[in-house]
Amino acid sequence: MTRVALAVPVLMYHHVSPTPGMITVSPAHFAEQIACLARRGYRTLNARELADYLRGAPVAPKSVVITFDDGYLDNWVHAHPVLQRYGFSAICFLVSAWPGDGPARPHASSGGCGKLPYLLSHAESEDAIAKGRADDAILRWSEIEAMRRCGTFEFHSHTHCHARWDMVTRNRGEKRERLHDDLVRARDTLRSRLGEVSNHLCWPQGYYDDDYLDVALSAGFRHFYTCDRGTNSFRRWSASQPLTPAFPGHSIRRLEVRDRSAAWLASRLWVHARPLVSRAYLAIKR
């Protein structure tokens, strides 16, 4: 009898960079982590395969999803070459207002094709974006297209502006209206630039409430990536259950990857590939 995964861990990265800072994994540790996954026989799932699994389709026991939030330049410079080397793929949740135009910059496997761009820390990236210099920190559309052609990354929505509308609007009605416009603009931008758009959405800063879920459902999204820790098993879902804010579809839990050794990551994957062990581990941690 063919073994199938009891659960699929979804890993969450932001930066892969030699510039230290928050939510940053060094290139050396990232390369070790991905090499370890390959050596241990893991395979990466794309968004469609994860969605199929959550609806009950079987996948191999050592299945994992790799995600990156925001679309930082270092994802092209350092993460893309490593994923390409091992034949792995990742999902990037793109803030669609941030990428700019221009030629693709060199990456770590470009050879003698130019000096690598300077990579900002997370705090410096936030400052650059706020001051209208997103190109210093964020992927260009040319780099996004190159990553798609190579099969190392696929791109889904992280909204258009990355705003917390619950914090910057005056009332609930305005919050819902601004969020709806933001989601629609993101879908339109991705469809225009990439030729397609999906029903996968990553919440900015991991925040969502009933209004967010209701508006996102009306905008056509069905798979919601959170910062809630844990693993994902198809046994949690019922295909016949109607989609409502109380049951929004597939609310996907993720595991933040730290700047740690491959052995650290392997131990976390062992835990979170087993739903009962994962729940017990997180209960103890809480």
Long-range contacts (C-beta under 8 A, 24 or more apart in sequence): 2-58, 3-60, 3-61, 4-58, 4-59, 4-60, 4-61, 5-53, 5-58, 5-59, 5-60, 5-61, 5-62, 5-63, 5-273, 6-61, 6-233, 6-273, 6-274, 6-275, 7-231, 7-232, 7-233, 7-272, 7-273, 7-274, 7-275, 7-278, 8-45, 8-50, 8-53, 8-59, 8-63, 8-64, 8-65, 8-231, 8-232, 8-233, 8-273, 9-64, 9-65, 9-231, 9-232, 9-255, 9-268, 9-269, 9-272, 9-273, 10-50, 10-64, 10-65, 10-67, 10-225, 10-231, 10-232, 10-252, 10-253, 10-254, 10-255, 11-64, 11-65, 11-66, 11-67, 11-254, 11-255, 11-257, 11-265, 12-67, 12-69, 12-227, 12-254, 12-255, 12-256, 12-257, 13-66, 13-67, 13-68, 13-69, 13-79, 13-90, 13-257, 14-68, 14-69, 14-70, 14-72, 14-122, 15-72, 15-74, 15-75, 15-119, 15-122, 15-125, 16-74, 16-75, 16-78, 16-79, 16-82, 17-72, 17-74, 17-77, 17-78, 17-119, 17-121, 18-78, 18-119, 19-74, 19-119, 19-120, 19-121, 19-124, 20-121, 21-121, 21-122, 21-123, 21-124, 22-121, 22-122, 22-123, 23-122, 23-256, 24-121, 24-122, 24-259, 25-257, 25-258, 25-259, 26-259, 27-78, 27-82, 27-108, 29-259, 29-260, 29-261, 29-262, 30-78, 30-79, 30-82, 31-82, 32-261, 32-262, 33-257, 33-262, 33-265, 34-82, 34-83, 34-85, 34-86, 34-88, 35-86, 35-262, 36-262, 36-263, 36-265, 36-266, 37-64, 37-86, 37-88, 37-265, 37-269, 38-86, 38-87, 38-88, 40-266, 42-269, 44-88, 44-89, 44-90, 46-89, 46-91, 46-154, 47-91, 47-154, 47-156, 47-198, 47-200, 47-223, 50-223, 50-232, 50-252, 51-200, 51-222, 51-223, 51-250, 53-232, 53-234, 54-223, 54-232, 54-234, 54-237, 54-250, 54-252, 55-234, 55-237, 55-239, 56-234, 56-237, 56-239, 57-234, 61-273, 62-273, 64-269, 65-91, 66-90, 66-91, 67-91, 67-92, 67-93, 67-202, 67-225, 67-254, 68-92, 68-93, 68-153, 69-93, 69-158, 69-202, 70-94, 70-95, 70-98, 70-138, 70-158, 70-162, 71-95, 71-98, 71-99, 71-138, 71-139, 71-144, 71-155, 71-158, 72-125, 72-137, 72-138, 72-139, 73-105, 73-117, 73-119, 73-136, 73-137, 73-138, 73-139, 73-143, 74-119, 75-139, 75-147, 75-153, 76-104, 76-105, 76-107, 76-139, 76-143, 76-146, 76-147, 77-105, 77-106, 77-107, 77-108, 77-116, 77-117, 77-119, 78-107, 78-108, 79-152, 80-107, 80-147, 80-150, 80-152, 80-153, 81-107, 81-108, 81-109, 83-152, 83-153, 84-109, 84-150, 84-152, 85-109, 88-152, 89-151, 89-152, 89-153, 89-154, 90-152, 90-153, 90-154, 91-153, 91-154, 91-155, 91-156, 91-200, 92-139, 92-147, 92-153, 92-154, 92-155, 92-156, 93-155, 93-156, 93-157, 93-158, 93-201, 93-202, 93-225, 94-139, 94-144, 94-155, 94-156, 94-157, 94-158, 94-190, 95-138, 95-158, 95-159, 95-160, 95-161, 95-162, 95-204, 96-157, 96-158, 96-159, 96-160, 96-185, 96-186, 96-189, 96-190, 96-193, 97-160, 97-161, 97-162, 97-185, 97-189, 98-129, 98-134, 98-138, 98-162, 99-134, 99-138, 99-139, 99-140, 99-141, 99-144, 99-193, 100-134, 100-135, 100-138, 100-140, 100-141, 101-140, 101-141, 101-142, 102-135, 102-140, 102-142, 103-140, 103-142, 104-140, 104-142, 104-143, 104-146, 105-140, 105-143, 141-193, 144-193, 144-194, 148-194, 155-190, 155-194, 156-190, 156-198, 156-200, 156-201, 156-202, 157-183, 157-186, 157-187, 157-190, 157-197, 157-198, 157-200, 157-201, 157-202, 157-221, 158-186, 158-201, 158-202, 158-204, 159-183, 159-186, 159-201, 159-204, 160-185, 160-186, 160-189, 161-185, 162-204, 162-205, 163-204, 164-204, 164-205, 164-207, 166-207, 166-209, 166-211, 166-212, 172-211, 175-211, 176-211, 176-214, 176-215, 179-211, 179-212, 179-215, 179-216, 180-215, 180-218, 180-219, 183-215, 183-216, 183-219, 183-221, 184-219, 187-219, 187-220, 199-223, 200-225, 201-225, 203-227, 210-245, 210-246, 211-245, 213-245, 213-248, 214-245, 216-248, 217-243, 217-244, 217-245, 217-248, 217-249, 221-249, 222-248, 222-249, 222-250, 223-249, 223-250, 223-252, 224-248, 224-249, 224-250, 224-251, 224-252, 225-252, 225-254, 226-251, 226-252, 226-253, 226-254, 227-254, 227-256, 228-253, 228-254, 229-253, 229-254, 229-255, 229-256, 229-282, 230-255, 230-272, 230-278, 230-279, 230-282, 231-255, 231-272, 231-273, 231-275, 231-278, 233-275, 235-275
